[in-house]
Amino acid sequence: MQYYVIYDGDCNLCSNLVQLLEKLDQGKLFQYLTMQDHIGLQQFNITPADCEQGMILIKADQPEIRWQGSNAAEEIAKLLPTGEIFIRAYQSLPIAKKMGDRLYELIRDNRYQLFGRRKITYQSVYPCTSGKCLTNNQ
């Protein structure tokens, strides 16, 4: 099963987290597409305005199944080894989930001020770019 991670390639935090995921996953589960690749986003009917709500995770064989923002981050963590145990525990605590969602929004809305903005958009070594994403037809 494959997933597409749509991330802000200009955000230092986002790019560093993608690089960490690349090392952990080595392209087995995830391919990456930047929010700055407007042509690539079109294949998923995603607009720049959609991206303002945070990172997006798309299930490759069922692209209508999507997670965004903190839900996308949680789903990615669940897909990593032993991640599901921690995320389930976290999600079972309503106050923790609520606080996590708010913290995500705070970071999302202030990411450049908090972590800086890259001069060059980070492009993943496992790209999903402009029509080159894996699909169940390939």
N, C-alpha and C positions, 0 to 999 in steps of 0.2 A: 504494500500500500504506500502511495506517495502523497505528499502534501506540498503545497506552495505557500511560502511565507512571503508576504508583502510587507516590506519594512522601509523606513526612512533612511536611505543611503547617505543622506547629508548629516544625520545625527550621529555624534560620536558614540553615545550610549548604545543606540540601536545597531550601529555597525560593529561595535565590539561584541555585542551579544550574538550577532549573526556569525562573527568569526569564531566565537566559542562553540556555537551549535555546529558549524562546519567541522571543527576538530572532533567533536563528540560523535557526530553522525556520519561524517565523510560522504555525504550525498546519498545515503541509503534511503532515508525517509523524506528528506526535505530538499526542495529546490527553492531558489530565492529570486525575487523580483523587487526592484526598488519602486518606491512611490513616485520617483522621478521619471520612470519609463512609461510615459503616457500612452504610447503605442502598445506596449506590452499589456498594460492594464485594460485596454479596450477589449481584449479577448475574453475578459471576465466581466465585462460591462461595469467596470469600476472607474469612477471619476475621481479627480483630485479632491473634490468635496467629500467623497466617501472616505478618502484617506485621512482626512482631518480627525476622524474618530479613533485613529490608532491603527496599530498593525493588524493585518488580516491573515488568517490561515484558511486555506481552501483545500478540500479533499479532492485530489486529482481525478479520481474516477467518478466522482459525483460533485462537480463544481458548484452545484446549488447548495451544498453543505459547507457553511462558512462560520467562522468565529471571528470576532473582532475585539480589539482592545484587550482588557484584562482576561476576557474569556479565551482569546487566542493564546495569550501567554500561558494560561493554565492548561490548555489543551496540548500545547507543545511540551510542557513539562510532563504531562501525563504520558506522552508517547516515548519519553526517555526512560532508560532502565531505572527502575524503582521510583520513578517520578509519580506514578499513579497513587501510590500509598500516601505520599506526602500531600498531594493535591486533594485527594479525597478527605483527608483529615482536616485540612485547611478549609475546604468548602463546607464541611459539616458544622463549622463554627460560624453562625450567621454574622456575628460582629467582626470576625476576622475577614470574611469575604467582603463585607461592606467597606471595611477600612482599606482592604487591598484594592478594591475597585476605585475608591476615591484617591488613593495614593497613585495608582496608575494614571488617572486623569490629571492629577497635579503634575506628575512628571511629563506626561504627554504634552500638556499645554505649555510647559516651561523648559522643555528638553534642551533647547539651544542655549538658554541662559544658564541652566544648571550644568550642562556637560559639554557645551560648545558645538559649533557647526563645522563640518569638514569643508575644506576648500574644493576637494574633488569627491564626487559621489562614489561611495564604496560599491564596487561590483563584486558579487560573490563568485567564488571559484566553482560553485554549483548553480549556474544561472538558469533562470526560466525567463527568457527574454524574447520579446516581440515575435510571438508565434512559435517559439521553439520549446514550449513546455511539453512535458510528457503528457500524453492522454491515453485513454484506454484503446485508442485506435493505433497507437504506435507500438 
